[in-house]
Amino acid sequence: MSGSCCGPESKCWDSIPDHHICKMTQPVGKFDLAKVIELVNNPEYICRCCGRSANEADNLCSPVPLKET
């Protein structure tokens, strides 16, 4: 994710929790796909930083609800 605020090249990469989708999907193509699928199979939130989606807000750096409740 070149230029991303939550990519491996960002200044804050080391402070991103391991349970965040952006961290779990690195390195590209070499992550536990089954584990990630469990966290994104019914997305309720999208990250305003990287655009990834997740079931729970806690798995994103800057979550925004997909649907207004």
Buried (B, 14 or more C-beta within 10 A) or exposed (E): BEEBBBBBEBEEBEEBEEEBBBBBBBEEEEBEEEEBEEBBEEBBBBBEBBEBBBBBEEBBBEBEEEEEE
